[in-house]
Amino acid sequence: MKFWHSKKVTSSAYLHSRTFYRRNRVLILLSTIMLLIAAALLATVSFAKQASPAMPATRVNGRIAFTSDNWIYSINANGTDVQTLSTATGASNVLDHRPAWSPDGTKIAFSRRTNGGSETIWVMDANGQNQHQLSTVAGDTQPTWSPDGSKIAFVRSVNKGDIFVMNSVDGGNAHSIISFGNRVGSSLVQ
């Protein structure tokens, strides 16, 4: 009799757990999904922390460069200390835009359009000083720095949007690295 009683307790516990599962299966399913999402988020954060030292920072010096009304400004990431970096805009019909920080955060490459003409690539110090023109071909725009800061890649719109690279110090050695000018169907002809 003792044996049967323990069996009955076991069967009762089993039936109770099945009833619990049936009544709460949506809750159990949602809990399982939440745990899987939490595990995925933790894995992502862990991966990002491991990968971040090798990835270049967008704001190396803690400041953000932006354009407003064809003027280039910089600002701290928390929204304080707005600085005007453009020096020859407004009434002089000079439009500055598309700022890009150098990897070390000391310089900004940008596009400048003068007197209704086409754009060219310019570089200035992070504080807006020492602005000088690098590219001499009209239609050069959208500058971006190489990871080591020695080159600037840009779009040359007069060549149907070809991608060019030049030295970041003097604008020398400008040459095409991607050409879109000789398209046949969806492939490029070289």
N, C-alpha and C positions, 0 to 999 in steps of 0.2 A: 504494500500500500504506500509505503514511503516512496518507492520508486515511481509509482504512478503519479503521486502528488508532485514530485519534482519535475516530471515530464509535463504535467499540466501547467506548472509555473512557467516552464520553458515555452510551451505552446502559447500561453497567454502573453508572454513578453514578445514573442514573435508576431502574434496578431496585433498587439498594440503598436509595434514598430511599423508594421505594414499600414495600419490605419493612419498613423502619424505621417508616414510618407505620402499617402494618397491625399490627405488633407493639406499638406504643406509642400507639395511638389513644385509649385510655382515659386514659392519662397526659396526652396532649396536650389532650384535652377538659377534664380536671380543671384543668390549668394555665390554660387559657383562662377557665374559669369563675372561678377564684381571682383572675385579673387583673381581670375585670369587677367582682367583688365589691370588690376593693381600690380600684378606680377609683370605684365608687359610694360607698364609705365616705369616701374623700378628698373627694369632692364634697360629701358631707353635712357633714363637719367644716368644710370651707371655708365653706359656706353658713351654718352655725351661728355661726361666728366673725364673719361679716359681719353677721348679723342680731342678735346678742346685745346690742349697745349700745342698740338701739331697744326691746328687750323688757324689761319691768320685772323686777327680781330678786325672788325669793321671800324671800331672807334679805338684805335691804339692809344690815343692820348686822352680818351674820355670825352671828347667833344664830337658833336654831330655837325656836319656841313650840309647846308640846304640852300635852295633858291626860293626867293619870294620876290615877285615883281621884277624879275631879271637882275636881281642883286644876289650875291652870295653872302651868306651869314654863317657863323658858327655859334653853337650853344652847348652848354653842359647838358649831359644826359638827363639831369633832373629839371631842366627848363630854366636854369639861371644863367646869367652872364652872356647875354646875346651880344655878339660882336659883328659889325659890318666889315666884310672883307673886300668887297668890290670897291674900286677907287675911281673908275672911269665909266660910270653908268649914268642913266637918267637923261639929262639934257644933252649929253654928248652923243646920244644915239648909240651907245655901246651896251650890248646885252650879254650878261654873264650867266651861265647856267651849267648844269651837269657836273657839279664838283665831285672829285674823287680823292680821298686821302691816300697819301703814300703809306706804305706798310709801316714805316717808323713814326708816322704821325707828324712829321715836321713840314710837309709840303702838301699842297692841293693842286691837282691838275683839273682844268676846267675848259669849257668851250666858251669862246667869245665871238660874238657877231658884231661887226662894226659898220656903222652908217648904212644899214640896209643890205650889206653884203653877205657873203657866206661865212660860216664859222671856221675858226682855226683853234688849235690847241694851245693853251697857255698854262703856265705853272706859277704858283706863288708860295711864299712861306705860309705857315699855319696861321700867322697873325695878319695876313693880307699884304705884307711888304714884299718887295723884290718881284713884282709881277713881270713876267717876260714871255714872249711868244716863242713857242717851239716849232710848230708846223707852219709852213709857208704856202701850202696848197689850200685854196678855198674849198670848203666842204668837209673839213676834218672835224669830227665831233665824237662825243661819247668816250672820253678817255677813261682808261683803267690801268692801274699799275701792275707790273709783274710782281710776284711774291718777294723778290729780292730788291725791288725798287730801282733796278737799273734800266728798265724799259717801260714804255707806255704803249699799250695797245689802243687802237682807236678805229672808228669807222670813217672811211673816205667815201663820202656820198657821191662824188663826181665819178667814181669808179663803180657805180651801181652797188654801193654798200660793201665793198671789199674791206677786209680786216687788215690793217697795217700795224706795224710795230716800229718804234723809233727809240733812240737813246733818250733817257729822261733828263740828262744834263743839258744837252745842246740841241736835241731834235734831229741829230744826224743819223745816218744809216736807216732812213725810213724805207721799209720794203713791205710788200704784200705777203701775208701768210695764209690768207684764205681769199680766193677769188670767186666772185659770183657772176662775173661778166661774160663767161662763155658757157652758159647753161645749154644743155641739150636734153630735153625731157626733164627728168628729175635728177640726172647725174651731172657732175661737173666735168668739163673737158679741160685737160691741162696741156 
